[in-house]
Amino acid sequence: MSELKLEGSCLCGSVAYEIKADTTNQKPKFFHCHCQRCRKATGTGHASLIIVFDASLEWKKGGDNFNYYKVPEASRFATCFCKKCGGALPRYDAENRRAVVPAGSLDHEPDIKPEARIFWDSRAEWSCENDLPAFAEYPE
């Protein structure tokens, strides 16, 4: 058995989680999603999401601060977040044992890297189009 373990928390640290998965049959997927819903949910040009199959989720701390919003007309889209700080948290489908983990909520670098940009044709024009200068901190 090959096992994956991801640990993360919200921005204020009130909520912490652990996801474990057996990756023998299906490897996790790591995408940058450019769909409009992901852009609205994150306030950014894309959401960086790790989709984990055959997974379990355990709230290590603050599970009572977890909040969930399902877009009514969407068959699969929902956003999960901390009630205190609004920090992104994983969505977990217990019936299918699938977790969608916002990569930015992880406490450590994952062992996997992004493999694709999805919903690329839906991206905002200003998102990920060209090379920009990079700075370690705020530019002077």
N, CA, C and O atoms as a MOPAC input file, in Angstrom:
PM7 MOZYME 1SCF
protein

 N      0.84300 1    -1.18300 1     0.00000 1
 C      0.00000 1     0.00000 1     0.00000 1
 C      0.88100 1     1.23700 1     0.00000 1
 O      1.87300 1     1.30500 1     0.72600 1
 N      0.51800 1     2.19800 1    -0.80600 1
 C      1.21000 1     3.47800 1    -0.85000 1
 C      0.29300 1     4.51700 1    -0.21600 1
 O     -0.84700 1     4.68900 1    -0.64900 1
 N      0.78300 1     5.20600 1     0.80200 1
 C     -0.07200 1     6.13600 1     1.52800 1
 C      0.41300 1     7.57200 1     1.38700 1
 O      1.61200 1     7.85100 1     1.40200 1
 N     -0.54200 1     8.46500 1     1.25200 1
 C     -0.29200 1     9.89800 1     1.20600 1
 C     -0.88000 1    10.50800 1     2.46900 1
 O     -1.97500 1    10.13500 1     2.89000 1
 N     -0.15900 1    11.44200 1     3.07300 1
 C     -0.68100 1    12.16600 1     4.22900 1
 C     -0.46300 1    13.65300 1     3.98400 1
 O      0.65500 1    14.09200 1     3.71500 1
 N     -1.54700 1    14.42300 1     4.08100 1
 C     -1.49000 1    15.87500 1     3.93500 1
 C     -2.02400 1    16.50900 1     5.20900 1
 O     -3.08500 1    16.12400 1     5.70200 1
 N     -1.29100 1    17.47900 1     5.74200 1
 C     -1.72400 1    18.19900 1     6.94000 1
 C     -1.79500 1    19.68200 1     6.60900 1
 O     -0.93800 1    20.22000 1     5.90900 1
 N     -2.82500 1    20.32600 1     7.12100 1
 C     -2.96700 1    21.74600 1     6.83900 1
 C     -3.80700 1    22.43900 1     7.87900 1
 O     -4.27600 1    21.83400 1     8.84300 1
 N     -3.98800 1    23.74600 1     7.65500 1
 C     -4.75100 1    24.56400 1     8.59800 1
 C     -5.22700 1    25.82700 1     7.89300 1
 O     -4.81700 1    26.13300 1     6.77300 1
 N     -6.09700 1    26.54500 1     8.57700 1
 C     -6.60100 1    27.81200 1     8.04100 1
 C     -5.60400 1    28.93200 1     8.35500 1
 O     -4.56900 1    28.69700 1     8.97900 1
 N     -5.92000 1    30.12100 1     7.92700 1
 C     -5.04100 1    31.27900 1     8.09400 1
 C     -4.78000 1    31.61500 1     9.56700 1
 O     -3.65100 1    31.93600 1     9.93600 1
 N     -5.81700 1    31.54400 1    10.40900 1
 C     -5.64100 1    31.91100 1    11.82400 1
 C     -5.19500 1    30.73200 1    12.69400 1
 O     -4.85700 1    30.91700 1    13.86300 1
 N     -5.19400 1    29.52100 1    12.12500 1
 C     -4.76300 1    28.34800 1    12.87500 1
 C     -5.83100 1    27.73200 1    13.75600 1
 O     -5.54900 1    26.79100 1    14.49600 1
 N     -7.05800 1    28.24600 1    13.69200 1
 C     -8.14100 1    27.69900 1    14.51700 1
 C     -8.56800 1    26.31300 1    14.07300 1
 O     -9.01800 1    25.50500 1    14.88600 1
 N     -8.42500 1    26.03600 1    12.77000 1
 C     -8.83300 1    24.74400 1    12.21900 1
 C     -7.60300 1    24.05200 1    11.64100 1
 O     -6.83900 1    24.65200 1    10.88400 1
 N     -7.42200 1    22.79700 1    12.00100 1
 C     -6.32300 1    21.99000 1    11.45000 1
 C     -6.90900 1    20.64800 1    11.00600 1
 O     -7.84500 1    20.13000 1    11.61500 1
 N     -6.34100 1    20.10200 1     9.94200 1
 C     -6.85300 1    18.85200 1     9.39100 1
 C     -5.71900 1    17.92900 1     8.97300 1
 O     -4.56800 1    18.33800 1     8.81500 1
 N     -6.09800 1    16.65900 1     8.80100 1
 C     -5.18300 1    15.66300 1     8.25500 1
 C     -5.96200 1    14.80900 1     7.26700 1
 O     -7.04400 1    14.31200 1     7.57800 1
 N     -5.41100 1    14.64600 1     6.09200 1
 C     -6.00200 1    13.78600 1     5.06900 1
 C     -5.03000 1    12.64600 1     4.81900 1
 O     -3.83700 1    12.86100 1     4.60500 1
 N     -5.55800 1    11.43900 1     4.84900 1
 C     -4.76800 1    10.25000 1     4.52800 1
 C     -5.45500 1     9.55300 1     3.35800 1
 O     -6.68200 1     9.53700 1     3.25400 1
 N     -4.63200 1     8.97700 1     2.48000 1
 C     -5.19800 1     8.28700 1     1.33000 1
 C     -4.31700 1     7.13700 1     0.90500 1
 O     -3.09100 1     7.19700 1     0.99900 1
 N     -4.95900 1     6.09800 1     0.44100 1
 C     -4.26200 1     4.97900 1    -0.18500 1
 C     -4.12800 1     5.33600 1    -1.66800 1
 O     -5.13200 1     5.42800 1    -2.37400 1
 N     -2.92300 1     5.53400 1    -2.13100 1
 C     -2.69600 1     5.96200 1    -3.51400 1
 C     -2.29600 1     4.80000 1    -4.43000 1
 O     -1.82300 1     5.02100 1    -5.54500 1
 N     -2.48600 1     3.57300 1    -3.96000 1
 C     -2.11300 1     2.40200 1    -4.75100 1
 C     -2.86400 1     2.35700 1    -6.08200 1
 O     -2.25700 1     2.14900 1    -7.13300 1
 N     -4.17800 1     2.55000 1    -6.03700 1
 C     -5.00500 1     2.42500 1    -7.23600 1
 C     -5.17600 1     3.71800 1    -8.01200 1
 O     -5.31000 1     3.68500 1    -9.23500 1
 N     -5.17400 1     4.84800 1    -7.33500 1
 C     -5.36600 1     6.11800 1    -8.03300 1
 C     -4.51600 1     7.19900 1    -7.38000 1
 O     -4.66500 1     7.49600 1    -6.19400 1
 N     -3.64300 1     7.76600 1    -8.15700 1
 C     -2.74700 1     8.81800 1    -7.67200 1
 C     -3.52500 1    10.13200 1    -7.53700 1
 O     -4.48400 1    10.36000 1    -8.27400 1
 N     -3.12000 1    10.98800 1    -6.60700 1
 C     -3.76300 1    12.29400 1    -6.49600 1
 C     -3.48900 1    13.12600 1    -7.74800 1
 O     -2.51400 1    12.89600 1    -8.46300 1
 N     -4.36100 1    14.08600 1    -7.99300 1
 C     -4.22000 1    15.01000 1    -9.11100 1
 C     -3.99700 1    16.40100 1    -8.53500 1
 O     -4.64600 1    16.78200 1    -7.56100 1
 N     -3.08700 1    17.15800 1    -9.12800 1
 C     -2.78100 1    18.51300 1    -8.66400 1
 C     -2.98100 1    19.44700 1    -9.85700 1
 O     -2.23300 1    19.39400 1   -10.83400 1
 N     -3.99400 1    20.29600 1    -9.76400 1
 C     -4.34900 1    21.19300 1   -10.85600 1
 C     -4.36900 1    22.64100 1   -10.40900 1
 O     -4.61000 1    22.93900 1    -9.23900 1
 N     -4.11400 1    23.53700 1   -11.34700 1
 C     -4.44300 1    24.95000 1   -11.20300 1
 C     -5.73400 1    25.13400 1   -11.99500 1
 O     -5.73400 1    25.00400 1   -13.21900 1
 N     -6.82300 1    25.43300 1   -11.31200 1
 C     -8.12400 1    25.57300 1   -11.96900 1
 C     -8.43400 1    27.04800 1   -12.21700 1
 O     -8.41900 1    27.85900 1   -11.29000 1
 N     -8.71300 1    27.38300 1   -13.46500 1
 C     -8.96600 1    28.76200 1   -13.87700 1
 C    -10.44800 1    29.05200 1   -14.09400 1
 O    -10.78500 1    30.09800 1   -14.65000 1
 N    -11.34900 1    28.15200 1   -13.66800 1
 C    -12.78100 1    28.39400 1   -13.89500 1
 C    -13.23800 1    29.61800 1   -13.08900 1
 O    -12.60400 1    30.01300 1   -12.11100 1
 N    -14.33700 1    30.19200 1   -13.52600 1
 C    -14.83800 1    31.41300 1   -12.87700 1
 C    -15.18100 1    31.17100 1   -11.40400 1
 O    -14.93700 1    32.03900 1   -10.56700 1
 N    -15.73700 1    30.01900 1   -11.08400 1
 C    -16.10400 1    29.74500 1    -9.68800 1
 C    -14.86600 1    29.68600 1    -8.79600 1
 O    -14.87700 1    30.22100 1    -7.68700 1
 N    -13.79900 1    29.04000 1    -9.27000 1
 C    -12.57000 1    28.98900 1    -8.47400 1
 C    -11.96800 1    30.37800 1    -8.31800 1
 O    -11.45100 1    30.71200 1    -7.25200 1
 N    -12.03100 1    31.19200 1    -9.37100 1
 C    -11.51300 1    32.56300 1    -9.26500 1
 C    -12.31700 1    33.36600 1    -8.25300 1
 O    -11.74600 1    34.10000 1    -7.44600 1
 N    -13.63500 1    33.23100 1    -8.29100 1
 C    -14.48900 1    33.95600 1    -7.33600 1
 C    -14.24300 1    33.47400 1    -5.90200 1
 O    -14.16900 1    34.28000 1    -4.97500 1
 N    -14.11700 1    32.16300 1    -5.73100 1
 C    -13.93800 1    31.59300 1    -4.38800 1
 C    -12.60700 1    32.00500 1    -3.76900 1
 O    -12.52100 1    32.20700 1    -2.55800 1
 N    -11.55800 1    32.13100 1    -4.60200 1
 C    -10.23800 1    32.45200 1    -4.06100 1
 C     -9.88600 1    33.92600 1    -4.15800 1
 O     -9.01400 1    34.40600 1    -3.43300 1
 N    -10.55900 1    34.64900 1    -5.05100 1
 C    -10.20200 1    36.05000 1    -5.27800 1
 C     -8.89900 1    36.17700 1    -6.05500 1
 O     -8.27500 1    37.23900 1    -6.05100 1
 N     -8.48600 1    35.10600 1    -6.71700 1
 C     -7.23100 1    35.09300 1    -7.46500 1
 C     -7.48100 1    34.60500 1    -8.89300 1
 O     -8.62200 1    34.34700 1    -9.27700 1
 N     -6.41400 1    34.48200 1    -9.66900 1
 C     -6.53000 1    34.04500 1   -11.05400 1
 C     -6.80200 1    32.56500 1   -11.21500 1
 O     -7.28000 1    32.14500 1   -12.26800 1
 N     -6.51500 1    31.76800 1   -10.21300 1
 C     -6.79500 1    30.33600 1   -10.25500 1
 C     -6.72800 1    29.75700 1    -8.84400 1
 O     -6.15300 1    30.34900 1    -7.93000 1
 N     -7.32800 1    28.59400 1    -8.70200 1
 C     -7.23100 1    27.84200 1    -7.44700 1
 C     -6.24100 1    26.71100 1    -7.66500 1
 O     -6.29100 1    26.03800 1    -8.69500 1
 N     -5.35400 1    26.49200 1    -6.72600 1
 C     -4.41500 1    25.37200 1    -6.77300 1
 C     -4.98500 1    24.26800 1    -5.89800 1
 O     -5.03200 1    24.39500 1    -4.67400 1
 N     -5.41900 1    23.18400 1    -6.53100 1
 C     -6.17700 1    22.14700 1    -5.84600 1
 C     -5.53800 1    20.77400 1    -6.01500 1
 O     -5.09900 1    20.40600 1    -7.10400 1
 N     -5.49600 1    20.03300 1    -4.92700 1
 C     -5.05100 1    18.64600 1    -4.95900 1
 C     -6.28200 1    17.77900 1    -4.72700 1
 O     -6.94400 1    17.88200 1    -3.69400 1
 N     -6.57900 1    16.92500 1    -5.69800 1
 C     -7.72500 1    16.02400 1    -5.58600 1
 C     -7.18800 1    14.66500 1    -5.15100 1
 O     -6.34700 1    14.06700 1    -5.82100 1
 N     -7.69500 1    14.19100 1    -4.01100 1
 C     -7.20000 1    12.96300 1    -3.40800 1
 C     -8.33900 1    11.95400 1    -3.37200 1
 O     -9.43800 1    12.26100 1    -2.91100 1
 N     -8.06700 1    10.74900 1    -3.86100 1
 C     -9.05400 1     9.68600 1    -3.93900 1
 C     -8.79700 1     8.65900 1    -2.83700 1
 O     -7.69000 1     8.57000 1    -2.30600 1
 N     -9.82000 1     7.89300 1    -2.50500 1
 C     -9.72700 1     6.87300 1    -1.45400 1
 C     -9.13500 1     7.48700 1    -0.18600 1
 O     -8.19900 1     6.95600 1     0.41200 1
 N     -9.71000 1     8.61800 1     0.19800 1
 C     -9.15500 1     9.43900 1     1.27900 1
 C    -10.04500 1     9.42700 1     2.52200 1
 O    -11.23800 1     9.12800 1     2.46500 1
 N     -9.41700 1     9.76200 1     3.63600 1
 C    -10.13900 1    10.01300 1     4.88000 1
 C     -9.71800 1    11.39700 1     5.36900 1
 O     -8.60200 1    11.84700 1     5.11200 1
 N    -10.61900 1    12.05400 1     6.07000 1
 C    -10.35000 1    13.39400 1     6.60600 1
 C    -10.57400 1    13.37200 1     8.11000 1
 O    -11.58700 1    12.86300 1     8.58900 1
 N     -9.62400 1    13.92500 1     8.84700 1
 C     -9.76600 1    14.06800 1    10.29200 1
 C     -9.50100 1    15.51900 1    10.65300 1
 O     -8.47800 1    16.08900 1    10.27500 1
 N    -10.43800 1    16.11200 1    11.39200 1
 C    -10.21900 1    17.46600 1    11.90500 1
 C     -9.37400 1    17.32900 1    13.16400 1
 O     -9.84100 1    16.77700 1    14.16000 1
 N     -8.16200 1    17.81100 1    13.13800 1
 C     -7.24900 1    17.71800 1    14.27500 1
 C     -7.56200 1    18.77600 1    15.32400 1
 O     -7.28700 1    18.60000 1    16.51100 1
 N     -8.14700 1    19.88700 1    14.85600 1
 C     -8.45500 1    20.99800 1    15.76000 1
 C     -9.52600 1    21.86100 1    15.10200 1
 O     -9.49600 1    22.08600 1    13.89300 1
 N    -10.46900 1    22.34000 1    15.90700 1
 C    -11.39600 1    23.37800 1    15.46300 1
 C    -12.41700 1    23.00900 1    14.41800 1
 O    -12.87800 1    23.88100 1    13.68100 1
 N    -12.78900 1    21.74600 1    14.32600 1
 C    -13.78000 1    21.33800 1    13.33600 1
 C    -15.09500 1    22.08900 1    13.45000 1
 O    -15.83400 1    22.19300 1    12.47100 1
 N    -15.40200 1    22.62000 1    14.64200 1
 C    -16.62300 1    23.40200 1    14.81900 1
 C    -16.52100 1    24.77800 1    14.14400 1
 O    -17.53200 1    25.46700 1    14.01100 1
 N    -15.33000 1    25.18300 1    13.72200 1
 C    -15.15200 1    26.45200 1    13.00400 1
 C    -15.18900 1    26.26800 1    11.48600 1
 O    -14.99300 1    27.22400 1    10.73600 1
 N    -15.44000 1    25.03700 1    11.03800 1
 C    -15.52000 1    24.71800 1     9.61200 1
 C    -16.85700 1    25.19900 1     9.06200 1
 O    -17.90000 1    24.98800 1     9.68100 1
 N    -16.82400 1    25.84700 1     7.89800 1
 C    -18.05100 1    26.28300 1     7.23600 1
 C    -18.01500 1    25.82200 1     5.79400 1
 O    -16.94400 1    25.67000 1     5.20600 1
 N    -19.19800 1    25.59900 1     5.22300 1
 C    -19.35000 1    25.01400 1     3.89900 1
 C    -20.39100 1    25.81300 1     3.13200 1
 O    -21.47500 1    26.09000 1     3.64500 1
 N    -20.05700 1    26.18400 1     1.89900 1
 C    -21.04100 1    26.84700 1     1.04400 1
 C    -21.10300 1    26.11600 1    -0.28700 1
 O    -20.10200 1    26.01300 1    -0.99600 1
 N    -22.27700 1    25.61100 1    -0.62000 1
 C    -22.50300 1    24.91800 1    -1.88400 1
 C    -23.20700 1    25.86700 1    -2.83200 1
 O    -24.25700 1    26.41800 1    -2.50100 1
 N    -22.63100 1    26.06200 1    -4.02000 1
 C    -23.28100 1    26.87400 1    -5.04200 1
 C    -24.52200 1    26.09900 1    -5.49600 1
 O    -24.39600 1    24.98500 1    -6.00400 1
 N    -25.72300 1    26.67200 1    -5.31900 1
 C    -26.95300 1    25.91100 1    -5.55400 1
 C    -27.06300 1    25.26600 1    -6.93900 1
 O    -27.50300 1    24.12200 1    -7.05600 1
 N    -26.67200 1    25.98300 1    -7.96900 1
 C    -26.84100 1    25.44500 1    -9.32100 1
 C    -25.67500 1    24.56800 1    -9.78900 1
 O    -25.71400 1    24.04000 1   -10.90100 1
 N    -24.66300 1    24.40800 1    -8.97400 1
 C    -23.49400 1    23.61500 1    -9.35500 1
 C    -23.64000 1    22.17400 1    -8.87200 1
 O    -24.04200 1    21.92900 1    -7.73500 1
 N    -23.31300 1    21.23600 1    -9.73600 1
 C    -23.42400 1    19.83800 1    -9.32300 1
 C    -22.27600 1    19.42500 1    -8.40500 1
 O    -22.46200 1    18.57000 1    -7.53900 1
 N    -21.06600 1    20.03100 1    -8.58400 1
 C    -19.91600 1    19.59400 1    -7.79400 1
 C    -19.20800 1    20.70900 1    -7.04500 1
 O    -18.32500 1    20.41800 1    -6.23900 1
 N    -19.54400 1    21.94400 1    -7.26500 1
 C    -18.73700 1    23.02000 1    -6.68200 1
 C    -19.25800 1    23.45200 1    -5.31500 1
 O    -20.45000 1    23.69200 1    -5.12600 1
 N    -18.33300 1    23.54200 1    -4.37800 1
 C    -18.61000 1    24.08200 1    -3.05300 1
 C    -17.30500 1    24.68400 1    -2.55600 1
 O    -16.23000 1    24.36800 1    -3.06800 1
 N    -17.40200 1    25.53300 1    -1.58200 1
 C    -16.20200 1    26.08600 1    -0.96400 1
 C    -16.29100 1    25.87700 1     0.54400 1
 O    -17.36300 1    25.99900 1     1.13500 1
 N    -15.17600 1    25.56800 1     1.14600 1
 C    -15.11300 1    25.30600 1     2.58100 1
 C    -14.08300 1    26.24100 1     3.18600 1
 O    -13.04300 1    26.51300 1     2.58600 1
 N    -14.38500 1    26.73200 1     4.38600 1
 C    -13.54000 1    27.76400 1     4.96900 1
 C    -13.74300 1    27.86100 1     6.46700 1
 O    -14.72500 1    27.35400 1     7.00900 1
 N    -12.80400 1    28.51700 1     7.13000 1
 C    -12.87300 1    28.76100 1     8.56600 1
 C    -13.86000 1    29.88800 1     8.84900 1
 O    -13.83600 1    30.92000 1     8.17800 1
 N    -14.73100 1    29.69400 1     9.84400 1
 C    -15.70000 1    30.72500 1    10.22900 1
 C    -15.02600 1    31.96700 1    10.79900 1
 O    -15.57300 1    33.06600 1    10.70000 1
 N    -13.84300 1    31.80800 1    11.39600 1
 C    -13.15800 1    32.94000 1    12.02800 1
 C    -12.40200 1    33.80000 1    11.02200 1
 O    -12.56100 1    35.02100 1    11.00600 1
 N    -11.57300 1    33.16700 1    10.17800 1
 C    -10.68000 1    33.94700 1     9.31200 1
 C    -11.01700 1    33.85600 1     7.83200 1
 O    -10.47500 1    34.62100 1     7.03400 1
 N    -11.90000 1    32.93700 1     7.44400 1
 C    -12.23900 1    32.76400 1     6.03700 1
 C    -11.23000 1    31.94500 1     5.25400 1
 O    -11.38900 1    31.75800 1     4.04800 1
 N    -10.18500 1    31.45000 1     5.92600 1
 C     -9.15500 1    30.66200 1     5.25500 1
 C     -9.71700 1    29.39600 1     4.62300 1
 O    -10.57600 1    28.73300 1     5.20300 1
 N     -9.23000 1    29.06800 1     3.43800 1
 C     -9.71000 1    27.91100 1     2.68500 1
 C     -9.38200 1    26.60300 1     3.38900 1
 O     -8.31700 1    26.44200 1     3.98500 1
 N    -10.33100 1    25.67200 1     3.30400 1
 C    -10.18800 1    24.34200 1     3.89300 1
 C    -10.65300 1    23.29200 1     2.88000 1
 O    -11.34400 1    23.62800 1     1.91800 1
 N    -10.28100 1    22.02600 1     3.08800 1
 C    -10.64600 1    20.98400 1     2.12300 1
 C    -12.15300 1    20.72600 1     2.06600 1
 O    -12.87500 1    20.86200 1     3.05400 1
 N    -12.59100 1    20.34800 1     0.86400 1
 C    -13.93500 1    19.80800 1     0.68300 1
 C    -13.78100 1    18.29300 1     0.72000 1
 O    -12.86000 1    17.73900 1     0.11900 1
 N    -14.68200 1    17.63400 1     1.42300 1
 C    -14.58600 1    16.17800 1     1.53300 1
 C    -15.92600 1    15.55100 1     1.20700 1
 O    -16.95200 1    15.92400 1     1.77600 1
 N    -15.91300 1    14.60800 1     0.29800 1
 C    -17.09400 1    13.84800 1    -0.09500 1
 C    -16.95000 1    12.46100 1     0.52200 1
 O    -16.24100 1    11.60800 1    -0.01100 1
 N    -17.63000 1    12.23900 1     1.65500 1
 C    -17.49300 1    10.97300 1     2.38400 1
 C    -18.02400 1     9.79900 1     1.57300 1
 O    -17.47100 1     8.70200 1     1.64900 1
 N    -19.07900 1    10.00500 1     0.80500 1
 C    -19.66300 1     8.92100 1     0.01100 1
 C    -18.66000 1     8.37000 1    -1.01100 1
 O    -18.55100 1     7.15800 1    -1.19600 1
 N    -17.93600 1     9.27200 1    -1.66400 1
 C    -16.94600 1     8.86200 1    -2.67600 1
 C    -15.52100 1     8.81700 1    -2.13300 1
 O    -14.58900 1     8.45500 1    -2.85200 1
 N    -15.35500 1     9.18200 1    -0.87000 1
 C    -14.03100 1     9.21500 1    -0.21600 1
 C    -13.03600 1    10.04200 1    -1.01900 1
 O    -11.90000 1     9.62800 1    -1.25000 1
 N    -13.49100 1    11.22800 1    -1.44000 1
 C    -12.65900 1    12.12000 1    -2.24200 1
 C    -12.51500 1    13.45900 1    -1.51300 1
 O    -13.48200 1    14.00900 1    -0.98600 1
 N    -11.29600 1    13.95800 1    -1.50100 1
 C    -11.01500 1    15.26100 1    -0.89500 1
 C    -10.45700 1    16.19900 1    -1.96100 1
 O     -9.64900 1    15.79700 1    -2.79900 1
 N    -10.89600 1    17.44400 1    -1.91700 1
 C    -10.33600 1    18.49300 1    -2.76700 1
 C     -9.65600 1    19.47100 1    -1.81700 1
 O    -10.31000 1    20.18000 1    -1.05200 1
 N     -8.33900 1    19.49100 1    -1.88300 1
 C     -7.53700 1    20.21800 1    -0.90700 1
 C     -6.97100 1    21.49500 1    -1.53300 1
 O     -6.25700 1    21.42500 1    -2.53300 1
 N     -7.28200 1    22.66000 1    -0.95400 1
 C     -6.62600 1    23.87800 1    -1.42400 1
 C     -5.14600 1    23.79600 1    -1.05100 1
 O     -4.80100 1    23.77200 1     0.13000 1
 N     -4.28100 1    23.75200 1    -2.05300 1
 C     -2.85400 1    23.52900 1    -1.79800 1
 C     -2.26100 1    24.58800 1    -0.87600 1
 O     -1.34300 1    24.29100 1    -0.11100 1
 N     -2.76300 1    25.80100 1    -0.93500 1
 C     -2.25300 1    26.87000 1    -0.07600 1
 C     -2.56000 1    26.67200 1     1.39200 1
 O     -1.97300 1    27.34800 1     2.23600 1
 N     -3.46900 1    25.76000 1     1.72200 1
 C     -3.80600 1    25.51400 1     3.12800 1
 C     -2.88600 1    24.47900 1     3.77200 1
 O     -2.96600 1    24.24400 1     4.97800 1
 N     -2.01100 1    23.85800 1     2.97500 1
 C     -1.10900 1    22.84300 1     3.51600 1
 C     -0.04700 1    23.48000 1     4.41000 1
 O      0.41400 1    24.59100 1     4.14700 1
 N      0.33000 1    22.77500 1     5.45500 1
 C      1.36400 1    23.26300 1     6.37300 1
 C      2.77500 1    22.94400 1     5.88600 1
 O      3.74300 1    23.53900 1     6.35900 1
 N      2.89700 1    22.01000 1     4.94300 1
 C      4.19800 1    21.60400 1     4.41000 1
 C      4.07900 1    21.42900 1     2.89900 1
 O      2.98400 1    21.23100 1     2.37200 1
 N      5.19600 1    21.50300 1     2.22100 1
 C      5.21100 1    21.27600 1     0.77400 1
 C      4.75300 1    19.84800 1     0.48700 1
 O      5.24100 1    18.91300 1     1.12100 1
 N      3.82800 1    19.65900 1    -0.45300 1
 C      3.41700 1    18.29400 1    -0.78500 1
 C      4.48200 1    17.60100 1    -1.63800 1
 O      5.32500 1    18.25600 1    -2.25100 1
 N      4.43200 1    16.28500 1    -1.66700 1
 C      5.38300 1    15.50400 1    -2.46400 1
 C      5.03100 1    15.51500 1    -3.95000 1
 O      5.80000 1    15.01600 1    -4.77200 1
 N      3.88500 1    16.07600 1    -4.29700 1
 C      3.48100 1    16.12500 1    -5.70000 1
 C      3.50400 1    17.57100 1    -6.18400 1
 O      3.43000 1    18.50900 1    -5.39100 1
 N      3.60700 1    17.72700 1    -7.48200 1
 C      3.67200 1    19.05400 1    -8.11000 1
 C      2.48100 1    19.21900 1    -9.04700 1
 O      1.90500 1    18.22700 1    -9.49400 1
 N      2.10400 1    20.46500 1    -9.35200 1
 C      1.00600 1    20.67900 1   -10.29500 1
 C      1.29600 1    19.98900 1   -11.63100 1
 O      2.42200 1    19.99900 1   -12.12800 1
 N      0.23900 1    19.38900 1   -12.19300 1
 C      0.41800 1    18.66400 1   -13.44600 1
 C     -0.30500 1    19.30400 1   -14.62100 1
 O     -0.00500 1    18.98200 1   -15.77100 1
 N     -1.25300 1    20.20500 1   -14.36100 1
 C     -1.98900 1    20.82200 1   -15.46800 1
 C     -2.73600 1    22.05300 1   -14.98700 1
 O     -3.01000 1    22.22800 1   -13.79900 1
 N     -3.05500 1    22.89900 1   -15.96100 1
 C     -3.98200 1    24.01800 1   -15.75800 1
 C     -5.28900 1    23.59000 1   -16.39900 1
 O     -5.32100 1    23.22900 1   -17.57600 1
 N     -6.37800 1    23.63000 1   -15.62000 1
 C     -7.67100 1    23.21900 1   -16.16300 1
 C     -8.58600 1    24.42700 1   -16.29700 1
 O     -8.40100 1    25.43900 1   -15.62100 1
 N     -9.56000 1    24.31200 1   -17.16200 1
 C    -10.46700 1    25.40500 1   -17.51700 1
 C     -9.67700 1    26.62700 1   -17.98500 1
 O    -10.02600 1    27.76700 1   -17.68200 1
 N     -8.60700 1    26.35900 1   -18.73000 1
 C     -7.71100 1    27.40600 1   -19.23900 1
 C     -8.45600 1    28.42300 1   -20.09500 1
 O     -8.16400 1    29.61700 1   -20.03000 1
 N     -9.41400 1    27.96400 1   -20.89500 1
 C    -10.15800 1    28.88800 1   -21.76200 1
 C    -11.06800 1    29.81800 1   -20.96300 1
 O    -11.56300 1    30.80700 1   -21.50400 1
 N    -11.29500 1    29.51800 1   -19.69000 1
 C    -12.12100 1    30.36500 1   -18.82400 1
 C    -11.29000 1    31.38100 1   -18.03800 1
 O    -11.84400 1    32.20600 1   -17.31200 1
 N     -9.97400 1    31.32500 1   -18.18000 1
 C     -9.11200 1    32.16400 1   -17.34600 1
 C     -9.37500 1    33.65800 1   -17.59300 1
 O     -9.85400 1    34.06800 1   -18.65000 1
 N     -9.04200 1    34.42900 1   -16.58600 1
 C     -9.07400 1    35.88600 1   -16.72300 1
 C     -7.91300 1    36.29600 1   -17.62400 1
 O     -6.83800 1    35.69900 1   -17.55500 1
 N     -8.11300 1    37.28800 1   -18.45100 1
 C     -7.06700 1    37.71600 1   -19.39400 1
 C     -5.75200 1    38.05400 1   -18.70400 1
 O     -4.68100 1    37.82800 1   -19.26800 1
 N     -5.82100 1    38.58800 1   -17.50100 1
 C     -4.62200 1    39.02800 1   -16.79300 1
 C     -3.92300 1    37.88600 1   -16.06100 1
 O     -2.84200 1    38.08400 1   -15.50600 1
 N     -4.51800 1    36.70000 1   -16.05000 1
 C     -3.98700 1    35.59700 1   -15.24700 1
 C     -3.03400 1    34.70700 1   -16.04100 1
 O     -3.41100 1    34.13400 1   -17.06300 1
 N     -1.80900 1    34.60000 1   -15.56500 1
 C     -0.83400 1    33.62600 1   -16.07600 1
 C     -0.55700 1    33.76700 1   -17.56200 1
 O     -0.31500 1    32.76700 1   -18.23800 1
 N     -0.58500 1    34.95400 1   -18.07400 1
 C     -0.37900 1    35.16900 1   -19.50900 1
 C      1.08600 1    35.33600 1   -19.88500 1
 O      1.54200 1    34.76500 1   -20.87500 1
 N      1.81600 1    36.10300 1   -19.11300 1
 C      3.18400 1    36.40700 1   -19.52500 1
 C      4.12000 1    36.36100 1   -18.31800 1
 O      3.68100 1    36.28900 1   -17.17000 1
 N      5.39300 1    36.40400 1   -18.60500 1
 C      6.37100 1    36.44400 1   -17.52100 1
 C      6.39800 1    37.84500 1   -16.92200 1
 O      6.41300 1    38.84100 1   -17.64500 1
 N      6.40400 1    37.90900 1   -15.63000 1
 C      6.47600 1    39.17600 1   -14.90300 1
 C      7.72800 1    39.16500 1   -14.04000 1
 O      8.23800 1    38.09700 1   -13.70300 1
 N      8.22300 1    40.33400 1   -13.68300 1
 C      9.35800 1    40.36600 1   -12.75900 1
 C      8.97100 1    39.67600 1   -11.43900 1
 O      7.81300 1    39.73200 1   -11.02500 1
 N      9.92300 1    39.04000 1   -10.79700 1
 C      9.68500 1    38.35700 1    -9.53000 1
 C     10.52400 1    38.99600 1    -8.43700 1
 O     11.67700 1    39.36500 1    -8.66400 1
 N      9.94600 1    39.12500 1    -7.25600 1
 C     10.61400 1    39.75400 1    -6.11500 1
 C     10.45900 1    38.85100 1    -4.89600 1
 O      9.41700 1    38.21700 1    -4.73200 1
 N     11.45600 1    38.78300 1    -4.05700 1
 C     11.40700 1    37.98900 1    -2.82300 1
 C     10.39700 1    38.57800 1    -1.84600 1
 O      9.76800 1    37.85000 1    -1.07900 1
 N     10.24800 1    39.88500 1    -1.87800 1
 C      9.29400 1    40.58900 1    -1.00700 1
 C      8.65800 1    41.70200 1    -1.82300 1
 O      8.66300 1    41.63400 1    -3.05200 1
 N      8.11100 1    42.72600 1    -1.17600 1
 C      7.54600 1    43.85900 1    -1.90800 1
 C      8.63400 1    44.54300 1    -2.71900 1
 O      9.75300 1    44.69000 1    -2.22800 1
 N      8.34200 1    44.96800 1    -3.95500 1
 C      9.34700 1    45.68500 1    -4.73400 1
 C      9.56300 1    47.07200 1    -4.16000 1
 O      8.67700 1    47.63800 1    -3.51900 1
 N     10.73600 1    47.60800 1    -4.39300 1
 C     11.06100 1    48.95900 1    -3.89800 1
 C     10.27100 1    49.99200 1    -4.65400 1
 O     10.40200 1    51.18600 1    -4.38700 1

